[in-house]
Amino acid sequence: MELGNRTKAEAVTSAIEDAEHDGYTRDDRDLMRLGKKPVLKRNFGFMQILGFSCTVLVTWEGILQVSTPSLLNGGPAGVFWGYILIWIGSLSIYTVLSELSSMAPTAGGQYQRFLSYITGWVTLIGWQATTASSAYLAGTILQSTILMCDESYSPKPYQAMLLGWAVLAFAVIINTVGSKTLAHFEGLILILHILGFFAILIPLVYLAPHSNASIFTTFVNTGGWSTQALSFMVGLPSSVFALMAGEVKNASKVVPRAIQISVLLNGTLGLAMLIAYLFCLGDLDDVLASSATLGYPYLYVFLKGTGSAAGAATMAMIMWTLGVCCLVGLMAATSRQMWSFARDNAMPFSAQVTKLNPRTLIPVNTILITAVISVLLSFIALGSFVAFSNIVNLSIGGLYASYFIVCALLLWRRLKGISPYNARAAMVGPESLQWGPWKVPGAFGVANNIFACVYLFVLWFFSFWPGSVKVDAQSMNFSSVTFGGTVLFAIVWYFVRGKKTYVGPIVEVAL
């Protein structure tokens, strides 16, 4: 229905007033303020969404898996101080995202026509790449664990791909057939996330030999960069590890609170695990050399620390299990992001993409599409693991670019002035923008917003750099090509087709 913003706002405000008398929940009315019908089932409370956020962030698990590039460019000191910087930056980013999620508690977030279209596509590709890489990495970690126990085993790329498919199938089943248990599953995983932390930390600290405090001052520059500072910045993006609100109860307050607590909780666990890992690292040359065979240096540290392949394999399987749980959360987040984007006619065949299962009200189509995309992307690894690694890098460039755009737009709007929160007022069109019930007030909010923008741009810029000065086809970082190609496709598609079907957030006034 084509209506002017004022007419839309009047229609939506009227619907909100009617909803107050018809028994709609506060969450439903918050969606109505945005002109959206409340169609997804709300199964997630605070503990469930906190568990979801923690398992998607997988900070203490992820920091062990992605530390190799930072060890090569930065060394132990670069890994430690880089993590501190990443943690501070992530707190700043997620504070801004918390403000945005409180303003518009939907699975898609906020919009502005052309920029939102490009941002949507970049975000879509970023999340899809993250999900695909998570499934494939689960396969390679399982291969490395087998190799650690059986040196005669010869891992093949197709085996990693098939193992990744099996994990992907599990994630699809939990998100579809087991959709009713998804919220309880995420709450349970929060407990496993914390217990697993101690199951890894205690044996590592107790059994492994320890280095001295020089790890905090030992920098390494194996990439041949002109300065140590530049080497540090090149290695920094590898420590970046990465929300869903449409199915959350009391989303405008629960999501911001869950985001903040999950970043603080995960950041603390990650810091503790990182310090323990660095003190148990041993000879750096041996650790880096082990990555040529095992693929993941932390497995070598586990093996040397415990002195037992069985013990190291048990620790590795804890990591693997939590990685699979992360994939379940990523599948849920990625499919909801696609569903929200398609809901505004921003994708080909949007009407089919957005169909919900009538019984469970779950976006089964987008879950299956996400799984198919992950399967197709995994074939790339059969020909070139380097090419697949560039798809992994695309997730950082894509997600950080989308974060930067929304953070910059919010900064611009908050400097111009944003109306206070009004639960009964419609928020349709830029002139009616208003805060949600959660925000950082005054100058502190502006300062944090500025810092988030600067941090995002710097990390986004260095995410496209190669690992060394001498670059060849094997060491080149092609993520700049894939990112640029994605943006170019989005722009071309917008002018060919998108601008005819996509008009920004569709206002569904017939409630």
PAVO-516033 format. One record per residue (C-alpha): residue number from 0; residue in one letter; x negated, y negated, z. Coordinates in pm, 1 decimal. Example, Ala and Ser with C-alpha at 12.3 -4.5 7.8 and 13.67 -1.06 7.14 Angstrom:
BEGIN
{0 "A" {-1230.0 450.0 780.0}};
{1 "S" {-1367.0 106.0 714.0}};
# end
This chain:
BEGIN
{0 "M" {0.0 0.0 0.0}};
{1 "E" {-160.8 -327.3 -113.0}};
{2 "L" {-106.5 -596.1 151.9}};
{3 "G" {-282.1 -918.0 249.2}};
{4 "N" {-487.8 -903.5 568.5}};
{5 "R" {-234.7 -1113.5 758.9}};
{6 "T" {57.0 -895.5 648.7}};
{7 "K" {-145.6 -586.6 731.4}};
{8 "A" {-227.5 -722.1 1076.4}};
{9 "E" {140.0 -801.0 1144.4}};
{10 "A" {244.6 -451.4 1034.2}};
{11 "V" {-22.4 -283.0 1245.0}};
{12 "T" {55.7 -498.4 1551.5}};
{13 "S" {420.3 -404.3 1517.8}};
{14 "A" {323.9 -35.9 1497.9}};
{15 "I" {114.2 -69.9 1815.0}};
{16 "E" {405.5 -224.8 2002.6}};
{17 "D" {633.5 56.7 1886.2}};
{18 "A" {369.7 313.6 1984.9}};
{19 "E" {364.5 183.3 2342.1}};
{20 "H" {728.2 282.8 2373.5}};
{21 "D" {694.7 613.9 2190.2}};
{22 "G" {447.0 780.4 2427.0}};
{23 "Y" {131.5 741.3 2216.1}};
{24 "T" {-195.8 762.3 2408.1}};
{25 "R" {-445.0 481.4 2439.9}};
{26 "D" {-671.8 659.0 2191.0}};
{27 "D" {-389.6 669.4 1935.7}};
{28 "R" {-320.2 298.6 1985.4}};
{29 "D" {-691.3 218.6 1945.6}};
{30 "L" {-683.9 388.4 1604.6}};
{31 "M" {-361.3 205.4 1514.8}};
{32 "R" {-537.0 -124.4 1587.9}};
{33 "L" {-767.6 -31.7 1298.6}};
{34 "G" {-473.4 60.6 1075.9}};
{35 "K" {-547.1 434.0 1098.9}};
{36 "K" {-314.5 722.2 1172.8}};
{37 "P" {-421.6 942.0 1465.9}};
{38 "V" {-442.0 1278.5 1288.0}};
{39 "L" {-739.1 1465.9 1437.2}};
{40 "K" {-683.1 1670.5 1749.6}};
{41 "R" {-858.6 1530.3 2057.2}};
{42 "N" {-1036.0 1817.4 2229.8}};
{43 "F" {-1345.3 1636.4 2356.1}};
{44 "G" {-1371.4 1482.5 2702.1}};
{45 "F" {-1674.3 1313.3 2856.3}};
{46 "M" {-1870.9 1630.5 2941.1}};
{47 "Q" {-1802.8 1784.1 2599.2}};
{48 "I" {-1912.4 1476.5 2403.0}};
{49 "L" {-2213.7 1436.9 2634.6}};
{50 "G" {-2307.6 1796.6 2557.3}};
{51 "F" {-2254.0 1728.8 2186.5}};
{52 "S" {-2474.9 1417.4 2195.1}};
{53 "C" {-2751.3 1592.6 2388.7}};
{54 "T" {-2758.8 1895.9 2159.6}};
{55 "V" {-2764.1 1681.6 1844.2}};
{56 "L" {-3045.3 1466.3 1982.4}};
{57 "V" {-3243.7 1778.2 2096.7}};
{58 "T" {-3519.0 1553.3 2226.0}};
{59 "W" {-3727.7 1786.1 2440.0}};
{60 "E" {-3692.6 2070.2 2189.1}};
{61 "G" {-3751.0 1844.5 1889.5}};
{62 "I" {-4059.4 1667.1 2022.7}};
{63 "L" {-4247.4 1999.4 2027.6}};
{64 "Q" {-4145.0 2084.9 1672.0}};
{65 "V" {-4223.6 1749.0 1510.2}};
{66 "S" {-4542.0 1651.7 1693.6}};
{67 "T" {-4786.1 1779.9 1429.1}};
{68 "P" {-4789.6 1468.4 1202.2}};
{69 "S" {-4831.2 1247.2 1509.2}};
{70 "L" {-5122.1 1461.3 1628.0}};
{71 "L" {-5289.8 1416.2 1288.0}};
{72 "N" {-5225.9 1040.9 1280.6}};
{73 "G" {-5244.6 920.6 1637.5}};
{74 "G" {-5369.9 1219.9 1835.9}};
{75 "P" {-5244.4 1308.2 2185.4}};
{76 "A" {-5240.5 940.1 2287.6}};
{77 "G" {-5051.3 850.6 1969.9}};
{78 "V" {-4790.3 1118.8 2041.8}};
{79 "F" {-4740.8 995.2 2399.3}};
{80 "W" {-4731.6 619.6 2342.0}};
{81 "G" {-4537.7 667.0 2019.3}};
{82 "Y" {-4273.0 860.8 2209.8}};
{83 "I" {-4240.7 578.6 2463.8}};
{84 "L" {-4188.7 330.0 2180.3}};
{85 "I" {-3939.7 560.1 2006.1}};
{86 "W" {-3746.5 603.8 2330.6}};
{87 "I" {-3721.4 228.9 2391.7}};
{88 "G" {-3619.9 173.1 2030.1}};
{89 "S" {-3359.2 449.9 2045.3}};
{90 "L" {-3208.3 300.8 2361.4}};
{91 "S" {-3179.3 -31.0 2180.8}};
{92 "I" {-3024.7 124.2 1866.9}};
{93 "Y" {-2774.0 336.6 2054.5}};
{94 "T" {-2673.4 42.6 2270.2}};
{95 "V" {-2571.4 -141.7 1953.3}};
{96 "L" {-2402.8 171.4 1817.6}};
{97 "S" {-2219.4 203.5 2149.9}};
{98 "E" {-2081.7 -147.2 2103.6}};
{99 "L" {-1970.8 -58.4 1752.3}};
{100 "S" {-1812.7 270.9 1855.3}};
{101 "S" {-1621.3 89.1 2128.8}};
{102 "M" {-1497.2 -166.4 1874.2}};
{103 "A" {-1386.6 99.0 1625.0}};
{104 "P" {-1367.6 448.5 1781.5}};
{105 "T" {-1328.3 643.6 1457.8}};
{106 "A" {-1543.5 915.6 1303.7}};
{107 "G" {-1641.3 668.8 1029.2}};
{108 "G" {-1717.3 357.5 1232.9}};
{109 "Q" {-1704.4 8.0 1081.4}};
{110 "Y" {-1673.2 -117.6 724.5}};
{111 "Q" {-1740.8 -404.8 478.1}};
{112 "R" {-1651.7 -330.9 116.9}};
{113 "F" {-1966.6 -308.6 -101.1}};
{114 "L" {-2218.1 -274.5 183.1}};
{115 "S" {-1997.7 -19.2 356.8}};
{116 "Y" {-1977.9 181.2 35.0}};
{117 "I" {-2357.1 193.5 -2.9}};
{118 "T" {-2403.6 251.0 369.9}};
{119 "G" {-2151.6 533.6 359.0}};
{120 "W" {-2335.8 713.7 79.6}};
{121 "V" {-2676.3 665.6 243.2}};
{122 "T" {-2538.7 790.9 574.2}};
{123 "L" {-2370.7 1084.0 401.4}};
{124 "I" {-2692.7 1195.0 233.2}};
{125 "G" {-2890.1 1141.5 555.5}};
{126 "W" {-2658.1 1363.2 758.1}};
{127 "Q" {-2638.2 1626.9 483.8}};
{128 "A" {-3018.5 1640.1 462.1}};
{129 "T" {-3044.2 1672.3 840.2}};
{130 "T" {-2798.4 1962.4 847.9}};
{131 "A" {-2966.1 2143.7 558.5}};
{132 "S" {-3314.8 2104.5 705.4}};
{133 "S" {-3196.6 2217.9 1049.4}};
{134 "A" {-3060.4 2543.4 903.5}};
{135 "Y" {-3375.6 2611.4 702.1}};
{136 "L" {-3606.0 2525.9 993.6}};
{137 "A" {-3415.6 2772.4 1212.3}};
{138 "G" {-3510.0 3037.1 957.8}};
{139 "T" {-3878.9 2941.3 949.0}};
{140 "I" {-3906.2 2928.7 1329.4}};
{141 "L" {-3764.5 3280.9 1348.7}};
{142 "Q" {-4020.9 3391.7 1089.6}};
{143 "S" {-4306.1 3233.3 1287.5}};
{144 "T" {-4189.3 3406.2 1605.1}};
{145 "I" {-4189.6 3742.2 1427.1}};
{146 "L" {-4538.9 3670.6 1292.4}};
{147 "M" {-4660.4 3585.3 1642.1}};
{148 "C" {-4550.8 3932.1 1758.6}};
{149 "D" {-4654.8 4121.2 1444.6}};
{150 "E" {-4962.3 3991.8 1261.8}};
{151 "S" {-4900.1 4231.1 970.4}};
{152 "Y" {-4575.9 4053.0 886.2}};
{153 "S" {-4595.5 3842.1 567.4}};
{154 "P" {-4326.2 3571.1 571.6}};
{155 "K" {-4160.9 3486.4 239.6}};
{156 "P" {-3971.9 3167.3 149.0}};
{157 "Y" {-3657.9 3358.6 44.0}};
{158 "Q" {-3647.9 3526.7 386.7}};
{159 "A" {-3644.2 3188.9 559.8}};
{160 "M" {-3367.0 3079.4 324.8}};
{161 "L" {-3151.6 3386.7 398.8}};
{162 "L" {-3208.6 3353.3 773.4}};
{163 "G" {-3104.2 2989.8 743.3}};
{164 "W" {-2785.8 3095.9 564.0}};
{165 "A" {-2701.7 3333.6 850.1}};
{166 "V" {-2739.7 3053.9 1103.5}};
{167 "L" {-2536.3 2825.8 878.2}};
{168 "A" {-2256.6 3085.2 864.7}};
{169 "F" {-2249.7 3095.9 1245.4}};
{170 "A" {-2214.0 2716.8 1258.3}};
{171 "V" {-1926.4 2729.8 1007.3}};
{172 "I" {-1744.8 2999.4 1210.4}};
{173 "I" {-1772.2 2801.0 1534.7}};
{174 "N" {-1649.2 2485.3 1360.0}};
{175 "T" {-1353.6 2655.5 1184.8}};
{176 "V" {-1233.7 2988.6 1323.2}};
{177 "G" {-1361.1 2899.0 1668.4}};
{178 "S" {-1262.9 2532.2 1649.3}};
{179 "K" {-1054.0 2557.3 1965.6}};
{180 "T" {-1364.0 2660.9 2157.1}};
{181 "L" {-1592.2 2395.4 2004.5}};
{182 "A" {-1539.1 2144.3 2286.9}};
{183 "H" {-1602.2 2412.8 2552.0}};
{184 "F" {-1899.1 2538.7 2350.6}};
{185 "E" {-2061.6 2193.1 2355.4}};
{186 "G" {-2004.8 2160.5 2731.1}};
{187 "L" {-2168.6 2499.9 2784.6}};
{188 "I" {-2462.3 2404.1 2564.3}};
{189 "L" {-2531.1 2101.4 2786.1}};
{190 "I" {-2595.9 2345.9 3070.6}};
{191 "L" {-2814.8 2565.5 2847.3}};
{192 "H" {-2997.0 2253.8 2724.9}};
{193 "I" {-3101.6 2170.1 3082.9}};
{194 "L" {-3169.7 2528.2 3198.1}};
{195 "G" {-3372.1 2593.6 2883.0}};
{196 "F" {-3585.0 2290.7 2964.5}};
{197 "F" {-3695.8 2446.1 3293.7}};
{198 "A" {-3735.1 2789.7 3134.5}};
{199 "I" {-3997.3 2641.3 2900.6}};
{200 "L" {-4154.5 2383.4 3131.3}};
{201 "I" {-4224.5 2604.3 3433.9}};
{202 "P" {-4415.9 2885.0 3255.6}};
{203 "L" {-4602.8 2632.7 3043.0}};
{204 "V" {-4719.2 2424.4 3340.9}};
{205 "Y" {-4785.6 2720.5 3568.1}};
{206 "L" {-4967.9 2955.6 3328.5}};
{207 "A" {-5150.1 2738.4 3072.0}};
{208 "P" {-5490.4 2576.0 3139.8}};
{209 "H" {-5470.1 2199.9 3182.4}};
{210 "S" {-5660.4 1911.8 3024.3}};
{211 "N" {-5742.2 1584.7 3203.4}};
{212 "A" {-5585.7 1238.6 3176.4}};
{213 "S" {-5793.6 1158.8 2865.6}};
{214 "I" {-5495.9 1272.2 2659.6}};
{215 "F" {-5345.1 926.3 2721.1}};
{216 "T" {-5642.5 753.6 2556.0}};
{217 "T" {-5749.1 1004.3 2287.5}};
{218 "F" {-5645.3 872.2 1947.6}};
{219 "V" {-5703.5 1056.4 1618.6}};
{220 "N" {-5709.5 931.5 1258.3}};
{221 "T" {-5735.5 1229.5 1023.6}};
{222 "G" {-5552.9 1051.0 742.4}};
{223 "G" {-5847.1 822.6 666.5}};
{224 "W" {-5654.4 501.7 729.9}};
{225 "S" {-5843.7 174.5 761.7}};
{226 "T" {-5748.2 119.9 1126.3}};
{227 "Q" {-5631.1 333.4 1414.8}};
{228 "A" {-5324.5 110.5 1451.3}};
{229 "L" {-5219.8 185.1 1093.3}};
{230 "S" {-5277.9 557.3 1149.3}};
{231 "F" {-5058.5 537.0 1460.5}};
{232 "M" {-4776.4 371.0 1265.9}};
{233 "V" {-4794.4 630.6 987.8}};
{234 "G" {-4760.5 913.4 1241.4}};
{235 "L" {-4490.5 738.7 1442.7}};
{236 "P" {-4178.3 820.7 1231.2}};
{237 "S" {-4230.5 1195.0 1276.2}};
{238 "S" {-4123.6 1157.9 1640.1}};
{239 "V" {-3789.2 1012.7 1537.7}};
{240 "F" {-3517.2 1268.8 1606.1}};
{241 "A" {-3191.9 1202.6 1580.6}};
{242 "L" {-2181.4 1070.2 1686.2}};
{243 "M" {-1842.2 1186.9 1649.8}};
{244 "A" {-1549.9 997.3 1798.6}};
{245 "G" {-1229.9 1089.7 1616.6}};
{246 "E" {-1161.6 1387.5 1843.6}};
{247 "V" {-1272.8 1233.2 2174.5}};
{248 "K" {-1033.9 1151.1 2454.0}};
{249 "N" {-1050.8 785.7 2567.2}};
{250 "A" {-1305.1 739.5 2286.1}};
{251 "S" {-1354.4 361.6 2314.7}};
{252 "K" {-1504.0 412.1 2662.0}};
{253 "V" {-1618.1 774.9 2665.6}};
{254 "V" {-1834.0 756.8 2351.2}};
{255 "P" {-2042.6 451.5 2458.6}};
{256 "R" {-2096.2 601.0 2803.1}};
{257 "A" {-2188.0 942.4 2661.2}};
{258 "I" {-2431.0 784.4 2412.7}};
{259 "Q" {-2614.2 590.0 2682.2}};
{260 "I" {-2635.7 879.0 2926.9}};
{261 "S" {-2743.9 1127.3 2658.9}};
{262 "V" {-3028.6 900.4 2542.9}};
{263 "L" {-3143.3 842.8 2901.7}};
{264 "L" {-3110.7 1210.9 2996.0}};
{265 "N" {-3269.0 1345.8 2678.8}};
{266 "G" {-3539.8 1079.5 2687.2}};
{267 "T" {-3637.1 1175.4 3041.6}};
{268 "L" {-3642.9 1547.7 2962.6}};
{269 "G" {-3838.8 1479.8 2644.0}};
{270 "L" {-4099.8 1271.1 2824.9}};
{271 "A" {-4151.5 1537.0 3092.0}};
{272 "M" {-4185.2 1812.5 2830.4}};
{273 "L" {-4419.8 1603.0 2617.5}};
{274 "I" {-4655.2 1531.7 2911.3}};
{275 "A" {-4662.6 1901.4 3003.8}};
{276 "Y" {-4724.3 1998.8 2640.4}};
{277 "L" {-5010.7 1750.9 2596.9}};
{278 "F" {-5180.9 1859.0 2920.7}};
{279 "C" {-5157.5 2224.2 2805.7}};
{280 "L" {-5264.8 2150.1 2447.4}};
{281 "G" {-5624.3 2269.0 2480.6}};
{282 "D" {-5862.0 2226.9 2187.0}};
{283 "L" {-5692.1 2000.6 1932.0}};
{284 "D" {-5875.9 2150.4 1633.5}};
{285 "D" {-5758.5 2501.4 1724.4}};
{286 "V" {-5401.8 2381.0 1771.6}};
{287 "L" {-5391.0 2209.6 1433.1}};
{288 "A" {-5557.8 2506.4 1262.0}};
{289 "S" {-5288.3 2736.2 1403.3}};
{290 "S" {-5023.3 2546.3 1209.3}};
{291 "A" {-5166.0 2692.6 886.9}};
{292 "T" {-5059.0 3040.9 999.0}};
{293 "L" {-4783.6 3007.6 1259.4}};
{294 "G" {-4643.0 2689.0 1109.3}};
{295 "Y" {-4566.1 2532.2 1448.4}};
{296 "P" {-4853.0 2440.5 1686.2}};
{297 "Y" {-4633.1 2466.4 1995.6}};
{298 "L" {-4606.3 2842.6 1935.2}};
{299 "Y" {-4984.9 2866.3 1956.3}};
{300 "V" {-4978.0 2668.9 2282.2}};
{301 "F" {-4711.6 2905.8 2418.8}};
{302 "L" {-4920.1 3207.9 2313.3}};
{303 "K" {-5246.9 3080.5 2461.2}};
{304 "G" {-5074.4 2953.7 2774.1}};
{305 "T" {-4889.1 3273.8 2861.9}};
{306 "G" {-5148.4 3512.0 2719.9}};
{307 "S" {-4860.5 3730.7 2607.6}};
{308 "A" {-4692.3 3753.2 2267.9}};
{309 "A" {-4372.8 3876.8 2435.1}};
{310 "G" {-4370.3 3584.9 2679.1}};
{311 "A" {-4441.0 3331.6 2406.0}};
{312 "A" {-4170.3 3489.0 2185.0}};
{313 "T" {-3916.0 3462.6 2467.2}};
{314 "M" {-3993.4 3092.4 2507.5}};
{315 "A" {-3975.1 3047.3 2130.8}};
{316 "M" {-3632.9 3218.9 2115.8}};
{317 "I" {-3500.8 2979.7 2378.6}};
{318 "M" {-3609.3 2696.0 2150.3}};
{319 "W" {-3453.6 2872.7 1850.7}};
{320 "T" {-3121.4 2928.5 2029.9}};
{321 "L" {-3096.6 2562.0 2121.2}};
{322 "G" {-3183.6 2473.0 1761.5}};
{323 "V" {-2889.5 2685.2 1641.5}};
{324 "C" {-2664.3 2507.3 1890.9}};
{325 "C" {-2791.0 2178.2 1749.6}};
{326 "L" {-2688.1 2295.2 1401.8}};
{327 "V" {-2333.2 2360.0 1527.0}};
{328 "G" {-2315.9 1999.2 1647.8}};
{329 "L" {-2472.6 1867.6 1329.4}};
{330 "M" {-2218.9 2058.0 1120.3}};
{331 "A" {-1936.7 1899.3 1320.7}};
{332 "A" {-2081.6 1547.0 1295.1}};
{333 "T" {-2171.2 1571.8 925.3}};
{334 "S" {-1832.7 1711.2 822.0}};
{335 "R" {-1644.8 1440.4 1017.3}};
{336 "Q" {-1858.0 1167.0 863.6}};
{337 "M" {-1776.6 1297.7 514.8}};
{338 "W" {-1407.4 1327.6 605.9}};
{339 "S" {-1394.8 965.9 727.6}};
{340 "F" {-1572.7 836.1 418.2}};
{341 "A" {-1342.6 1030.5 185.4}};
{342 "R" {-1039.7 908.6 383.7}};
{343 "D" {-1097.4 564.9 229.4}};
{344 "N" {-1115.5 705.9 -127.8}};
{345 "A" {-1490.6 655.5 -139.6}};
{346 "M" {-1573.9 1000.4 -280.2}};
{347 "P" {-1472.3 1199.7 -586.3}};
{348 "F" {-1163.0 1416.4 -518.5}};
{349 "S" {-1100.7 1235.5 -189.3}};
{350 "A" {-742.8 1364.3 -162.3}};
{351 "Q" {-863.3 1723.9 -160.0}};
{352 "V" {-1165.4 1655.1 59.5}};
{353 "T" {-958.1 1498.9 338.8}};
{354 "K" {-697.5 1774.3 370.4}};
{355 "L" {-678.3 1909.1 726.3}};
{356 "N" {-589.0 2258.7 834.4}};
{357 "P" {-218.0 2218.7 926.5}};
{358 "R" {-247.1 2449.5 1226.7}};
{359 "T" {-571.8 2334.0 1387.5}};
{360 "L" {-598.4 1980.2 1239.5}};
{361 "I" {-963.9 2053.3 1160.4}};
{362 "P" {-1132.2 1916.4 841.0}};
{363 "V" {-1212.8 2263.1 709.2}};
{364 "N" {-1278.4 2140.1 354.0}};
{365 "T" {-1558.4 1903.8 457.8}};
{366 "I" {-1710.3 2173.9 680.1}};
{367 "L" {-1722.5 2413.8 384.0}};
{368 "I" {-1854.9 2144.0 147.9}};
{369 "T" {-2131.3 2063.0 397.8}};
{370 "A" {-2224.1 2431.5 416.6}};
{371 "V" {-2234.4 2460.6 36.0}};
{372 "I" {-2457.6 2153.2 7.8}};
{373 "S" {-2695.3 2300.0 268.2}};
{374 "V" {-2709.0 2628.5 77.0}};
{375 "L" {-2782.9 2451.6 -251.9}};
{376 "L" {-3054.4 2236.0 -94.5}};
{377 "S" {-3221.5 2542.8 56.5}};
{378 "F" {-3294.3 2677.8 -293.7}};
{379 "I" {-3545.7 2396.0 -338.3}};
{380 "A" {-3772.6 2560.4 -81.6}};
{381 "L" {-3809.0 2865.1 -307.8}};
{382 "G" {-4002.9 2656.7 -559.1}};
{383 "S" {-4165.8 2395.9 -339.7}};
{384 "F" {-4167.6 2354.5 37.9}};
{385 "V" {-4312.8 2005.4 -19.2}};
{386 "A" {-4001.7 1907.2 -215.4}};
{387 "F" {-3781.6 2043.0 63.8}};
{388 "S" {-3985.9 1850.2 322.6}};
{389 "N" {-3906.0 1532.7 132.4}};
{390 "I" {-3534.9 1607.6 174.0}};
{391 "V" {-3604.8 1630.6 547.3}};
{392 "N" {-3775.0 1289.1 533.0}};
{393 "L" {-3468.9 1152.9 353.1}};
{394 "S" {-3266.9 1197.4 672.0}};
{395 "I" {-3485.2 942.9 853.1}};
{396 "G" {-3478.7 690.7 567.3}};
{397 "G" {-3104.5 736.4 511.0}};
{398 "L" {-2987.7 721.6 870.6}};
{399 "Y" {-3219.9 439.1 972.2}};
{400 "A" {-3116.7 235.7 667.8}};
{401 "S" {-2749.9 279.2 761.4}};
{402 "Y" {-2823.2 186.4 1123.6}};
{403 "F" {-3012.4 -123.3 1011.7}};
{404 "I" {-2727.4 -247.0 792.1}};
{405 "V" {-2462.8 -214.4 1063.2}};
{406 "C" {-2693.5 -359.0 1331.3}};
{407 "A" {-2776.4 -657.1 1108.1}};
{408 "L" {-2409.9 -718.1 1024.0}};
{409 "L" {-2312.7 -701.7 1391.2}};
{410 "L" {-2589.4 -949.4 1477.8}};
{411 "W" {-2463.0 -1188.6 1211.1}};
{412 "R" {-2103.9 -1160.1 1333.6}};
{413 "R" {-2186.7 -1194.5 1703.0}};
{414 "L" {-2382.9 -1514.2 1630.6}};
{415 "K" {-2074.0 -1649.3 1450.8}};
{416 "G" {-1847.2 -1534.0 1733.1}};
{417 "I" {-1632.8 -1224.0 1792.5}};
{418 "S" {-1293.8 -1233.7 1965.8}};
{419 "P" {-1250.1 -1071.2 2308.4}};
{420 "Y" {-1095.3 -725.8 2340.2}};
{421 "N" {-716.4 -714.3 2305.0}};
{422 "A" {-560.6 -368.4 2317.1}};
{423 "R" {-237.8 -492.3 2149.1}};
{424 "A" {-394.0 -691.7 1863.7}};
{425 "A" {-463.3 -542.9 1521.2}};
{426 "M" {-818.4 -547.5 1388.7}};
{427 "V" {-765.5 -557.2 1012.2}};
{428 "G" {-1003.6 -770.0 803.5}};
{429 "P" {-1318.8 -957.0 913.7}};
{430 "E" {-1128.0 -1253.9 1056.0}};
{431 "S" {-959.8 -1030.6 1315.9}};
{432 "L" {-1278.5 -859.7 1439.3}};
{433 "Q" {-1286.5 -821.4 1817.8}};
{434 "W" {-1500.1 -652.0 2080.7}};
{435 "G" {-1407.6 -316.1 2227.7}};
{436 "P" {-1383.5 -254.8 2601.7}};
{437 "W" {-1763.1 -187.7 2618.5}};
{438 "K" {-2031.8 -438.2 2515.3}};
{439 "V" {-2357.2 -601.4 2624.6}};
{440 "P" {-2273.9 -960.4 2720.4}};
{441 "G" {-2422.9 -1291.1 2608.8}};
{442 "A" {-2791.2 -1347.2 2537.6}};
{443 "F" {-2885.6 -993.3 2646.4}};
{444 "G" {-2667.2 -850.1 2371.2}};
{445 "V" {-2817.4 -1082.0 2109.0}};
{446 "A" {-3175.2 -1005.2 2218.6}};
{447 "N" {-3112.7 -630.2 2210.7}};
{448 "N" {-2946.8 -657.2 1869.8}};
{449 "I" {-3247.0 -846.0 1727.4}};
{450 "F" {-3494.7 -593.7 1871.2}};
{451 "A" {-3293.2 -303.1 1724.9}};
{452 "C" {-3301.4 -461.4 1377.8}};
{453 "V" {-3678.1 -519.7 1388.8}};
{454 "Y" {-3749.1 -171.5 1522.1}};
{455 "L" {-3528.2 -3.4 1261.0}};
{456 "F" {-3685.1 -190.7 970.1}};
{457 "V" {-4042.5 -110.2 1079.6}};
{458 "L" {-3970.8 261.6 1132.6}};
{459 "W" {-3774.1 280.4 806.4}};
{460 "F" {-4065.8 119.9 619.5}};
{461 "F" {-4328.1 362.2 756.5}};
{462 "S" {-4105.9 667.0 703.7}};
{463 "F" {-4193.8 650.5 332.1}};
{464 "W" {-4572.5 654.3 383.4}};
{465 "P" {-4782.1 966.4 307.5}};
{466 "G" {-4985.4 1136.6 579.1}};
{467 "S" {-5325.4 1037.4 438.3}};
{468 "V" {-5495.2 780.1 218.0}};
{469 "K" {-5588.8 1040.6 -42.3}};
{470 "V" {-5261.3 1138.2 -204.0}};
{471 "D" {-5189.7 1416.9 -450.1}};
{472 "A" {-4878.0 1601.6 -562.0}};
{473 "Q" {-4885.6 1820.9 -249.9}};
{474 "S" {-4930.1 1542.8 6.0}};
{475 "M" {-4720.2 1269.3 -155.0}};
{476 "N" {-4416.6 1150.7 40.4}};
{477 "F" {-4142.0 1159.5 -223.3}};
{478 "S" {-3869.1 1050.5 17.4}};
{479 "S" {-3891.2 697.8 -128.2}};
{480 "V" {-3792.1 843.9 -465.3}};
{481 "T" {-3504.0 1047.6 -322.2}};
{482 "F" {-3383.0 756.6 -109.6}};
{483 "G" {-3403.9 513.8 -401.8}};
{484 "G" {-3228.4 764.5 -627.6}};
{485 "T" {-2945.5 801.5 -377.1}};
{486 "V" {-2895.5 426.1 -347.6}};
{487 "L" {-2912.3 385.7 -726.9}};
{488 "F" {-2651.3 659.9 -774.4}};
{489 "A" {-2423.5 494.7 -515.0}};
{490 "I" {-2451.3 156.0 -687.4}};
{491 "V" {-2386.9 299.4 -1034.7}};
{492 "W" {-2094.9 510.1 -913.6}};
{493 "Y" {-1947.0 209.2 -733.5}};
{494 "F" {-1932.2 -1.9 -1049.3}};
{495 "V" {-1826.0 289.2 -1270.9}};
{496 "R" {-1557.7 431.0 -1045.9}};
{497 "G" {-1588.1 337.6 -680.1}};
{498 "K" {-1468.5 -22.6 -694.1}};
{499 "K" {-1145.2 93.4 -861.1}};
{500 "T" {-1058.7 339.1 -585.0}};
{501 "Y" {-1246.3 207.6 -280.2}};
{502 "V" {-1118.4 -112.9 -121.6}};
{503 "G" {-1274.3 -76.0 221.8}};
{504 "P" {-1085.0 79.3 509.5}};
{505 "I" {-734.4 178.2 398.1}};
{506 "V" {-462.6 48.2 626.9}};
{507 "E" {-206.0 319.5 688.0}};
{508 "V" {75.1 94.5 810.6}};
{509 "A" {348.7 354.7 762.9}};
{510 "L" {311.8 504.5 1107.6}};
# end
